[in-house]
Amino acid sequence: MYDILIIEDQPAVREVISEVMRSLGIEIQITQAINIKEAETQLLEKGWALIITDLSLGDGSSLDLIAKMKAQQVSIAPVILISGFLSAKHLNQAKSLDIKYVLAKPFNPDVLLNCVRKVLEVENKTADGAPHKPTHDNRLLPEIFEMDRKLGLLYRMFDEIPKNRDVSSVCSSALGVAMDMVYAKGGYIALFERHSHKLIRIASQGLNADFSPNACPIDDTPFTPLLMDEEEFIEIFSKNGNKRTCWPSTPVTSFIGVPIYLQGIPMGVLCLTDCMGNKSIEGEAKHMLGLLIKKLDTLLDNRAVHAALASSMNETLIALVRSLEARDRYTKDHSSRVSKLSVLFAKALGLDDETIQLIKTGGLLHDIGKVGIADSVLLKPGRYTDHEYSIMKAHPAIGDSILKNMDTLVRERLMVRHHHERWDGKGYPDKIGSTEIPFEARIVCVADAIDAMTTHRVYRQAKPLSFCAEQLEFASGTQFDPQIVAVALEAIKQGTISTQAISNDYNEGVLPIQAVQQQLQQQVGANL
């Protein structure tokens, strides 16, 4: 006798799975649980030979339940997970929990049977030894699974999306649901900042976002009629396979656009690309999208406005840094280069996308505190005196003070404050060391030093990469985190870091006057 627990909230799907199990040709006892609460009770009461479960139920996630049970040292039978909404996050969680098989809905009953036989180690034979013939009728399965898919979408819309607290997470979750509604290959949600007449992209999936801007004028998109409340739906199909642009540098075959509302006023766009096999969106799919838009209206509210303003503020701060650096041709674009190097190291370290984006912004803003340093010190054409150096050392704390009231830049603020700390605790402003220094700040610290060595300064020429590598090795474990140094040295070895010492690009074609004088002296000395 094999005890099998089926956890599924949809009656029709439960019955399909139960019928499939009865065609195994072995003696089984089936127990059904319709929600997480019932499933937890069943898991605690007895042992099971097999658990077959849906992912999302009305009161929670089955994977979360299994994780909870395992944390409590409850023995869990082999699990077959079945779901119509399997993301990379869910698959990784299933792998970590040692789920035996993962099946996507709609599934083939014979595939499920084969998985069950492998788990239970039974053959496909009846009591008399003849091969067992399935008794289930596959004709109704498409309708049953489509109904289950729609109910699952509604569950995600009214349960999963509201659990997100910040606007970015709400939009990202809603975008995923919208894409599943219309089988879209990609899409984005962008919010409208009226005073700048710009769209700010908050969430994006399935598009090459690395090569397109996060903000753009609405006139650079086809969605002005949506935001001006002139249209409620835009659908574009390319003819003869020619690509159309739904966002700068983002050509697609087809796309739809739907306005997102804030208290009845258009304040953003939901764009979905290559939907329904490039067929028109109509009927029930269009109705479901309408329900999602109404739900977003109630969820975003003031948070959406706050997010748009925060993004705009980030752009303003970055523009401030760039204008500050532009006053000195030798530090022009320094923060941009530090940001790119920091992102390079972060990716090599395998950090997640959210952290990489934070590091990108932190690198751009790391020197914002220099806005509070007097020009007589900041723009001095030579080395600093001890007094001037002590003034310059105040810029991380000044930058921290500038960002302290911006609750959307908490981790970036730590990078700004601590990018001059040292691994041995001899840095500034707080003299913290080792792992006390935020990891992101340690990355920016190494990137900052590399850019300082490999670019021309008013008092010296840029150094070659060999010199840079020697200095990094020498300072590893004292000034810099050895882990970051190892990644930086590998990048130098791979040729992904350059230096102006071997480049014809001497920052607008002008060498520092001291560098020119030094070259002339060397040439004269060589001729003597």
Backbone torsions as a table, in degrees:
resi	resn	phi	psi	omega
1	MET	NA	125.5	178.0
2	TYR	-108.7	123.9	177.0
3	ASP	-91.1	120.1	-177.9
4	ILE	-118.7	129.0	177.8
5	LEU	-104.5	123.6	177.0
6	ILE	-108.3	120.1	180.0
7	ILE	-110.6	107.8	-174.8
8	GLU	-159.8	131.6	-175.9
9	ASP	-90.0	-11.1	180.0
10	GLN	-98.5	117.8	-175.5
11	PRO	-54.8	-43.4	-176.9
12	ALA	-63.7	-41.4	-180.0
13	VAL	-69.6	-38.6	176.2
14	ARG	-56.2	-44.7	-177.8
15	GLU	-68.0	-36.8	176.9
16	VAL	-61.3	-47.9	-179.3
17	ILE	-63.4	-42.2	179.8
18	SER	-61.6	-42.4	179.9
19	GLU	-64.7	-39.6	177.6
20	VAL	-62.3	-40.7	-179.9
21	MET	-64.7	-36.5	-178.9
22	ARG	-68.3	-18.5	179.0
23	SER	-86.7	7.2	179.1
24	LEU	-65.4	-29.2	-178.0
25	GLY	82.5	19.7	177.0
26	ILE	-130.0	167.1	-179.4
27	GLU	-80.2	119.0	-178.2
28	ILE	-132.9	158.3	172.2
29	GLN	-124.4	117.7	-177.0
30	ILE	-101.1	131.1	172.6
31	THR	-121.5	137.3	-178.2
32	GLN	-112.2	139.6	172.7
33	ALA	-124.2	132.0	-173.2
34	ILE	-99.2	-4.0	178.5
35	ASN	-157.2	176.4	-177.2
36	ILE	-65.5	-39.3	-179.1
37	LYS	-60.1	-47.9	178.7
38	GLU	-64.7	-40.2	-179.0
39	ALA	-62.9	-41.6	179.4
40	GLU	-61.7	-42.4	177.9
41	THR	-60.2	-45.3	-178.9
42	GLN	-65.4	-39.3	-179.1
43	LEU	-66.9	-31.8	-179.6
44	LEU	-81.6	-25.0	-173.5
45	GLU	-80.8	-33.6	-174.7
46	LYS	-155.4	169.7	175.5
47	GLY	-89.6	155.1	-176.3
48	TRP	-129.0	151.2	174.7
49	ALA	-82.1	-29.9	-175.8
50	LEU	-159.5	143.4	174.3
51	ILE	-121.7	126.3	174.2
52	ILE	-115.6	120.8	-172.1
53	THR	-138.6	145.3	167.9
54	ASP	-74.7	162.6	178.9
55	LEU	-81.9	-57.8	-174.7
56	SER	-102.7	120.9	175.2
57	LEU	-115.4	173.6	-173.8
58	GLY	-60.7	-25.6	-176.8
59	ASP	-119.4	19.1	175.7
60	GLY	149.4	-169.5	-176.7
61	SER	-104.7	134.5	178.6
62	SER	-66.9	-32.7	177.9
63	LEU	-65.3	-39.5	176.7
64	ASP	-63.8	-38.2	177.9
65	LEU	-64.0	-44.8	180.0
66	ILE	-63.4	-40.8	177.4
67	ALA	-61.4	-41.9	178.6
68	LYS	-62.6	-45.4	-179.9
69	MET	-62.2	-43.9	-179.9
70	LYS	-65.7	-36.0	177.3
71	ALA	-64.6	-28.3	178.3
72	GLN	-89.9	10.9	178.5
73	GLN	64.4	26.1	175.5
74	VAL	-82.0	129.6	179.5
75	SER	-69.4	126.2	-178.1
76	ILE	-113.2	128.2	178.0
77	ALA	-68.1	167.0	174.1
78	PRO	-54.7	140.0	-174.0
79	VAL	-118.5	134.4	168.2
80	ILE	-110.3	118.0	-178.3
81	LEU	-97.7	131.9	179.3
82	ILE	-126.2	127.6	-179.7
83	SER	-157.7	151.6	175.0
84	GLY	-93.3	-2.2	-175.7
85	PHE	-134.9	78.6	-176.5
86	LEU	-104.3	107.5	177.0
87	SER	-94.2	169.9	177.0
88	ALA	-60.4	-36.1	178.1
89	LYS	-62.0	-45.2	179.5
90	HIS	-64.5	-41.5	-179.3
91	LEU	-64.8	-40.2	177.5
92	ASN	-65.1	-40.1	177.9
93	GLN	-64.6	-41.9	178.7
94	ALA	-61.8	-41.0	178.9
95	LYS	-63.7	-42.8	-179.3
96	SER	-65.5	-25.8	-179.9
97	LEU	-93.4	5.1	178.0
98	ASP	60.9	41.2	174.5
99	ILE	-67.0	131.4	-173.1
100	LYS	-68.5	-48.4	-178.3
101	TYR	-139.9	145.8	175.2
102	VAL	-124.0	120.9	-179.8
103	LEU	-115.5	137.5	177.5
104	ALA	-92.3	138.3	172.4
105	LYS	-81.0	143.7	-5.7
106	PRO	-74.4	137.7	-178.7
107	PHE	-105.4	156.8	174.4
108	ASN	-84.3	123.8	-178.7
109	PRO	-54.1	-35.1	-179.8
110	ASP	-67.1	-32.8	176.4
111	VAL	-66.3	-43.5	176.5
112	LEU	-59.9	-44.7	179.1
113	LEU	-58.3	-44.1	-179.9
114	ASN	-62.6	-40.5	177.8
115	CYS	-62.8	-44.2	-179.4
116	VAL	-63.0	-43.8	-180.0
117	ARG	-60.9	-40.1	179.7
118	LYS	-65.6	-40.4	180.0
119	VAL	-67.1	-45.4	-176.8
120	LEU	-85.6	-9.0	179.8
121	GLU	58.1	51.6	178.1
122	VAL	-123.3	156.3	179.8
123	GLU	-96.5	162.1	-179.9
124	ASN	-87.2	69.6	-179.3
125	LYS	-137.4	151.5	176.1
126	THR	-84.8	-179.3	-177.7
127	ALA	-60.9	-31.6	-178.3
128	ASP	-88.8	6.9	175.8
129	GLY	91.7	-5.9	179.8
130	ALA	-80.7	149.6	176.7
131	PRO	-57.4	137.8	-178.0
132	HIS	-82.6	135.8	178.3
133	LYS	-98.9	126.9	179.5
134	PRO	-58.6	144.0	179.6
135	THR	-105.1	-8.5	-176.0
136	HIS	-74.8	151.6	-179.3
137	ASP	-102.8	114.6	-176.3
138	ASN	-77.0	-10.3	-172.1
139	ARG	-65.1	-33.0	-177.6
140	LEU	-87.8	-10.4	-174.8
141	LEU	-58.4	-45.3	179.8
142	PRO	-55.7	-43.2	179.9
143	GLU	-66.5	-40.9	-179.5
144	ILE	-64.2	-45.8	-177.9
145	PHE	-69.2	-34.8	177.4
146	GLU	-65.5	-40.8	175.9
147	MET	-62.4	-43.3	179.2
148	ASP	-63.4	-38.7	178.9
149	ARG	-62.5	-43.6	-179.6
150	LYS	-66.0	-41.1	177.6
151	LEU	-65.1	-36.6	176.8
152	GLY	-64.5	-39.1	176.7
153	LEU	-63.2	-41.9	178.4
154	LEU	-64.1	-40.0	177.7
155	TYR	-60.7	-46.7	-180.0
156	ARG	-63.4	-37.7	-178.1
157	MET	-65.7	-43.3	-172.5
158	PHE	-101.4	-5.9	179.1
159	ASP	-123.1	-51.1	-175.7
160	GLU	-72.2	-49.2	-176.4
161	ILE	-59.8	-45.4	-178.9
162	PRO	-63.5	-17.4	-179.9
163	LYS	-72.2	-16.8	178.1
164	ASN	-77.1	138.5	-173.6
165	ARG	-96.6	-40.7	-176.4
166	ASP	-96.5	159.2	-173.2
167	VAL	-63.0	-36.6	180.0
168	SER	-63.1	-43.1	-179.9
169	SER	-68.1	-40.1	177.7
170	VAL	-59.4	-47.5	-178.0
171	CYS	-66.7	-40.6	179.7
172	SER	-63.4	-43.3	178.6
173	SER	-65.5	-43.9	180.0
174	ALA	-64.3	-37.7	178.9
175	LEU	-63.3	-42.1	178.0
176	GLY	-60.7	-42.3	177.9
177	VAL	-64.3	-45.3	-179.1
178	ALA	-61.1	-41.7	179.1
179	MET	-62.9	-40.1	178.3
180	ASP	-68.4	-31.5	179.9
181	MET	-60.5	-40.5	-173.4
182	VAL	-117.4	15.7	178.5
183	TYR	54.7	44.5	-179.0
184	ALA	-79.3	147.3	177.6
185	LYS	-85.8	-21.2	-179.4
186	GLY	-161.1	176.4	178.3
187	GLY	170.4	172.8	175.8
188	TYR	-153.4	160.3	169.9
189	ILE	-120.2	127.2	178.9
190	ALA	-127.4	140.9	179.9
191	LEU	-103.9	147.7	-173.2
192	PHE	-96.5	121.9	175.3
193	GLU	-100.6	103.3	-168.4
194	ARG	-66.4	-38.2	-174.4
195	HIS	-68.3	-27.3	177.5
196	SER	-100.8	-6.4	-179.4
197	HIS	60.0	38.4	-177.7
198	LYS	-120.5	152.0	168.6
199	LEU	-98.9	133.4	179.6
200	ILE	-114.9	116.7	-176.4
201	ARG	-74.2	122.0	-177.0
202	ILE	-99.7	-35.4	-179.0
203	ALA	-142.4	145.8	-179.2
204	SER	-151.8	139.8	177.0
205	GLN	-143.3	140.9	173.9
206	GLY	71.7	10.5	178.5
207	LEU	-119.9	156.7	179.9
208	ASN	-81.9	75.7	-173.2
209	ALA	-70.4	-20.2	-177.2
210	ASP	-64.8	-24.9	-174.9
211	PHE	-111.6	19.3	176.7
212	SER	-133.7	151.3	-175.9
213	PRO	-70.9	154.5	176.7
214	ASN	-82.2	-13.3	178.1
215	ALA	-141.7	148.0	178.3
216	CYS	-158.0	154.8	174.4
217	PRO	-61.1	144.5	-178.2
218	ILE	-63.4	-24.3	179.3
219	ASP	-68.8	-14.6	176.6
220	ASP	-86.0	2.6	176.5
221	THR	-123.8	166.7	178.6
222	PRO	-89.0	15.7	-168.5
223	PHE	-106.3	14.0	176.9
224	THR	-55.4	-42.3	178.9
225	PRO	-59.7	-31.6	178.1
226	LEU	-68.6	-42.8	-175.5
227	LEU	-78.9	-20.8	175.4
228	MET	-91.2	8.0	177.7
229	ASP	62.9	31.4	178.6
230	GLU	-96.4	-23.9	179.3
231	GLU	-134.9	154.9	177.1
232	GLU	-110.6	-8.7	-176.5
233	PHE	-162.8	130.6	176.4
234	ILE	-124.6	131.6	-180.0
235	GLU	-133.5	123.6	-176.0
236	ILE	-123.6	128.6	174.8
237	PHE	-118.4	132.9	177.3
238	SER	-80.5	140.5	177.9
239	LYS	-94.4	142.6	176.8
240	ASN	58.9	26.3	176.5
241	GLY	77.8	3.5	178.4
242	ASN	-70.3	140.2	-177.6
243	LYS	-79.2	148.5	173.5
244	ARG	-119.6	154.8	-176.0
245	THR	-102.8	122.9	176.7
246	CYS	-103.7	-6.9	178.5
247	TRP	-164.1	147.5	-178.8
248	PRO	-49.7	131.8	179.4
249	SER	63.7	25.6	179.9
250	THR	-132.1	77.8	178.1
251	PRO	-79.6	138.0	179.6
252	VAL	-139.2	166.6	-179.6
253	THR	-75.5	-42.8	178.8
254	SER	-153.3	158.8	178.2
255	PHE	-159.5	159.4	172.1
256	ILE	-124.2	153.4	176.3
257	GLY	-131.4	133.8	179.6
258	VAL	-129.7	134.4	179.4
259	PRO	-72.6	143.4	171.9
260	ILE	-102.9	134.5	-173.2
261	TYR	-108.1	149.8	169.8
262	LEU	-124.7	107.5	-178.0
263	GLN	53.3	42.7	175.2
264	GLY	85.6	-2.5	-178.7
265	ILE	-108.9	131.7	178.3
266	PRO	-58.9	123.9	-178.1
267	MET	-135.3	12.9	178.8
268	GLY	179.4	-179.9	-177.1
269	VAL	-135.9	134.9	166.8
270	LEU	-102.7	116.8	179.3
271	CYS	-114.9	130.2	179.1
272	LEU	-124.5	134.1	-173.8
273	THR	-112.4	147.9	175.7
274	ASP	49.7	59.9	-174.4
275	CYS	-91.1	152.9	170.8
276	MET	48.6	38.8	-177.5
277	GLY	63.5	34.8	-178.7
278	ASN	62.8	33.6	174.3
279	LYS	-107.1	160.1	-177.5
280	SER	-64.6	144.0	177.4
281	ILE	-88.8	124.7	-179.8
282	GLU	-154.9	175.7	174.0
283	GLY	58.8	-128.7	-172.3
284	GLU	-65.6	-37.2	179.4
285	ALA	-62.0	-41.5	178.7
286	LYS	-66.4	-38.3	178.4
287	HIS	-64.3	-42.0	179.3
288	MET	-63.6	-40.2	176.6
289	LEU	-61.6	-39.5	177.5
290	GLY	-60.7	-40.3	177.1
291	LEU	-63.4	-40.5	179.3
292	LEU	-64.0	-42.9	179.3
293	ILE	-61.5	-41.7	177.9
294	LYS	-63.7	-38.2	178.5
295	LYS	-66.2	-40.9	177.9
296	LEU	-61.6	-37.2	178.7
297	ASP	-56.3	-42.8	-178.6
298	THR	-76.6	-27.9	-175.7
299	LEU	-85.3	-41.5	-173.9
300	LEU	-72.9	-59.6	177.5
301	ASP	43.0	-127.6	-175.3
302	ASN	-70.1	-22.9	179.6
303	ARG	-62.8	-35.6	179.9
304	ALA	-65.0	-43.7	178.2
305	VAL	-61.6	-43.2	-180.0
306	HIS	-60.9	-42.7	-179.2
307	ALA	-64.3	-42.6	179.7
308	ALA	-62.7	-43.4	179.1
309	LEU	-65.2	-39.4	179.8
310	ALA	-63.4	-43.2	179.1
311	SER	-63.6	-41.7	178.1
312	SER	-63.0	-40.1	179.0
313	MET	-64.0	-40.3	177.3
314	ASN	-58.0	-45.4	179.2
315	GLU	-61.9	-38.9	179.3
316	THR	-63.9	-43.6	-179.8
317	LEU	-64.9	-42.7	179.4
318	ILE	-64.5	-39.9	176.9
319	ALA	-62.8	-36.4	178.0
320	LEU	-63.0	-44.2	179.0
321	VAL	-62.5	-43.2	-178.4
322	ARG	-64.9	-39.9	178.6
323	SER	-67.7	-33.5	178.0
324	LEU	-65.4	-45.9	-178.1
325	GLU	-72.1	-28.3	-177.6
326	ALA	-65.9	-18.4	179.8
327	ARG	-71.9	-18.2	179.4
328	ASP	-125.5	112.5	-174.1
329	ARG	-62.5	-20.0	-177.3
330	TYR	-85.5	-14.8	175.6
331	THR	-115.8	6.6	179.0
332	LYS	-58.6	132.4	179.4
333	ASP	67.8	13.0	178.9
334	HIS	-57.6	-48.9	-176.6
335	SER	-65.8	-34.3	177.2
336	SER	-64.7	-41.6	178.6
337	ARG	-67.5	-40.9	177.9
338	VAL	-61.8	-40.7	178.9
339	SER	-61.9	-45.4	-179.1
340	LYS	-64.9	-41.2	177.2
341	LEU	-63.9	-41.7	-179.8
342	SER	-62.0	-42.4	177.8
343	VAL	-64.5	-40.4	177.5
344	LEU	-57.2	-46.3	-179.4
345	PHE	-68.9	-40.1	-178.8
346	ALA	-61.6	-41.9	178.5
347	LYS	-66.0	-40.7	179.0
348	ALA	-64.1	-29.0	178.8
349	LEU	-82.3	-4.8	177.0
350	GLY	76.7	26.3	-179.8
351	LEU	-73.0	156.8	-177.8
352	ASP	-73.4	163.2	-174.7
353	ASP	-60.5	-38.8	-179.4
354	GLU	-63.0	-44.5	179.7
355	THR	-66.7	-38.3	178.4
356	ILE	-61.5	-41.0	178.4
357	GLN	-65.1	-39.7	177.3
358	LEU	-62.0	-43.0	179.9
359	ILE	-66.3	-37.5	176.9
360	LYS	-58.6	-47.7	179.4
361	THR	-67.8	-42.5	179.4
362	GLY	-60.6	-38.8	177.2
363	GLY	-64.5	-39.5	178.6
364	LEU	-66.1	-32.0	-174.4
365	LEU	-100.0	-0.7	-167.6
366	HIS	-59.2	-30.2	-178.2
367	ASP	-103.6	19.0	-176.6
368	ILE	-62.2	-25.0	179.2
369	GLY	-64.3	-16.6	179.4
370	LYS	-67.4	-11.5	175.1
371	VAL	-63.4	-22.1	-180.0
372	GLY	-95.3	6.5	179.5
373	ILE	-98.4	133.8	-177.8
374	ALA	-59.9	143.9	-179.5
375	ASP	-59.6	-32.6	-178.8
376	SER	-61.4	-27.2	176.6
377	VAL	-93.8	-49.0	-174.1
378	LEU	-60.8	-40.4	-174.8
379	LEU	-103.0	16.4	-178.5
380	LYS	-62.4	127.9	-178.0
381	PRO	-84.1	63.0	-179.5
382	GLY	167.5	-173.7	-178.9
383	ARG	-74.7	154.1	-178.6
384	TYR	-83.0	147.7	166.6
385	THR	-74.5	170.5	178.8
386	ASP	-59.2	-40.1	-179.7
387	HIS	-66.2	-44.3	179.4
388	GLU	-64.9	-37.2	179.1
389	TYR	-65.1	-37.6	177.9
390	SER	-65.1	-34.1	176.1
391	ILE	-67.6	-45.2	-179.4
392	MET	-62.4	-32.9	-178.9
393	LYS	-67.5	-8.6	179.2
394	ALA	-81.1	-10.6	-171.2
395	HIS	-65.5	-32.5	176.4
396	PRO	-63.7	-40.6	179.2
397	ALA	-69.0	-35.8	177.0
398	ILE	-64.8	-43.6	177.5
399	GLY	-60.6	-41.1	177.2
400	ASP	-60.2	-41.0	179.8
401	SER	-65.6	-37.0	179.4
402	ILE	-63.7	-37.4	-174.0
403	LEU	-94.2	-2.8	-168.9
404	LYS	-63.7	-25.5	-178.4
405	ASN	-97.3	9.4	-178.6
406	MET	-105.2	98.3	-173.4
407	ASP	-70.9	-8.7	177.4
408	THR	-90.6	-1.7	-177.1
409	LEU	-124.1	37.7	-175.0
410	VAL	-64.3	-51.4	-177.9
411	ARG	-73.3	-33.6	175.8
412	GLU	-63.8	-36.6	178.6
413	ARG	-60.8	-37.9	177.9
414	LEU	-64.6	-36.0	177.2
415	MET	-66.2	-41.5	179.6
416	VAL	-62.1	-44.0	-175.7
417	ARG	-72.5	-35.4	-167.1
418	HIS	-111.9	14.2	-176.4
419	HIS	-76.1	-3.5	174.4
420	HIS	-114.2	13.5	171.7
421	GLU	-73.7	159.8	179.8
422	ARG	-117.6	152.7	179.5
423	TRP	-59.2	-32.9	-178.9
424	ASP	-88.0	5.4	176.5
425	GLY	82.4	12.1	-177.1
426	LYS	-103.4	15.2	-179.5
427	GLY	-89.0	-159.2	-179.7
428	TYR	-145.9	157.9	9.1
429	PRO	-90.3	-15.3	-170.0
430	ASP	-105.3	-3.0	178.7
431	LYS	54.3	36.5	173.9
432	ILE	-88.9	158.1	-176.4
433	GLY	-140.2	174.6	175.6
434	SER	51.2	-135.6	-175.4
435	THR	-75.7	-3.6	172.1
436	GLU	-66.6	-29.1	178.0
437	ILE	-73.7	127.8	178.1
438	PRO	-53.2	137.3	-175.0
439	PHE	-55.9	-42.1	-179.1
440	GLU	-62.4	-37.3	179.5
441	ALA	-67.3	-34.7	177.9
442	ARG	-64.2	-35.5	178.1
443	ILE	-67.1	-48.1	-179.9
444	VAL	-62.2	-36.0	179.9
445	CYS	-58.3	-47.7	179.8
446	VAL	-67.3	-42.9	179.1
447	ALA	-61.7	-40.5	179.4
448	ASP	-61.6	-44.5	-178.8
449	ALA	-66.7	-40.5	179.7
450	ILE	-63.0	-44.4	-180.0
451	ASP	-65.3	-36.2	178.3
452	ALA	-63.3	-36.9	-178.4
453	MET	-77.9	-32.2	-170.4
454	THR	-98.2	6.7	177.6
455	THR	-123.5	153.5	179.1
456	HIS	-69.1	139.9	172.3
457	ARG	-122.6	163.2	-174.0
458	VAL	-62.4	-25.1	-175.5
459	TYR	-103.5	-1.2	179.7
460	ARG	-164.8	162.8	175.9
461	GLN	-82.3	162.3	173.6
462	ALA	-65.6	149.0	-178.6
463	LYS	-95.9	150.9	176.8
464	PRO	-70.9	163.7	-177.8
465	LEU	-65.4	-29.1	177.9
466	SER	-62.6	-41.9	176.5
467	PHE	-64.1	-43.5	179.9
468	CYS	-59.2	-45.5	179.9
469	ALA	-63.1	-41.4	178.7
470	GLU	-61.3	-43.4	-179.1
471	GLN	-66.1	-40.0	178.4
472	LEU	-63.4	-44.2	179.0
473	GLU	-63.4	-41.1	-179.3
474	PHE	-64.3	-38.7	-175.4
475	ALA	-92.5	-0.2	178.6
476	SER	-66.2	125.8	-179.2
477	GLY	89.0	-8.1	174.6
478	THR	-117.1	-62.7	177.4
479	GLN	-88.8	-37.4	-172.0
480	PHE	-118.6	155.2	173.3
481	ASP	-67.0	121.6	-178.2
482	PRO	-56.3	-33.8	-179.8
483	GLN	-63.8	-41.4	179.7
484	ILE	-70.8	-39.1	178.7
485	VAL	-59.7	-43.0	-179.7
486	ALA	-59.4	-41.5	178.8
487	VAL	-67.0	-41.3	-179.8
488	ALA	-65.1	-42.3	179.2
489	LEU	-63.6	-37.9	177.5
490	GLU	-65.5	-38.1	178.2
491	ALA	-64.8	-39.7	176.5
492	ILE	-63.5	-44.0	179.9
493	LYS	-61.0	-38.1	-178.1
494	GLN	-79.9	-7.3	178.4
495	GLY	81.8	19.5	-179.2
496	THR	-91.9	-1.3	175.2
497	ILE	-118.3	136.2	-178.4
498	SER	-118.4	168.4	177.6
499	THR	-136.8	147.3	177.5
500	GLN	-72.8	-11.0	179.5
501	ALA	-67.4	-22.5	-179.5
502	ILE	-120.7	18.1	-176.4
503	SER	-115.7	150.9	174.0
504	ASN	-81.3	-8.1	-178.7
505	ASP	-88.9	90.9	-178.8
506	TYR	-98.2	50.7	175.2
507	ASN	52.1	82.5	-178.6
508	GLU	69.8	18.5	175.2
509	GLY	76.8	12.1	-176.4
510	VAL	-119.1	123.5	174.0
511	LEU	-85.2	153.0	172.7
512	PRO	-56.6	142.8	-176.8
513	ILE	-58.7	-38.8	177.9
514	GLN	-62.1	-37.0	179.9
515	ALA	-67.0	-40.9	178.0
516	VAL	-62.7	-44.9	179.3
517	GLN	-61.2	-40.9	-179.9
518	GLN	-64.2	-41.6	178.7
519	GLN	-62.7	-42.2	179.8
520	LEU	-63.1	-42.7	179.5
521	GLN	-62.5	-40.3	179.3
522	GLN	-65.3	-40.1	-179.9
523	GLN	-66.7	-42.3	179.2
524	VAL	-63.3	-44.6	179.7
525	GLY	-61.0	-35.9	-178.4
526	ALA	-70.5	-26.7	-177.1
527	ASN	-85.9	-12.9	-178.1
528	LEU	-78.3	NA	NA
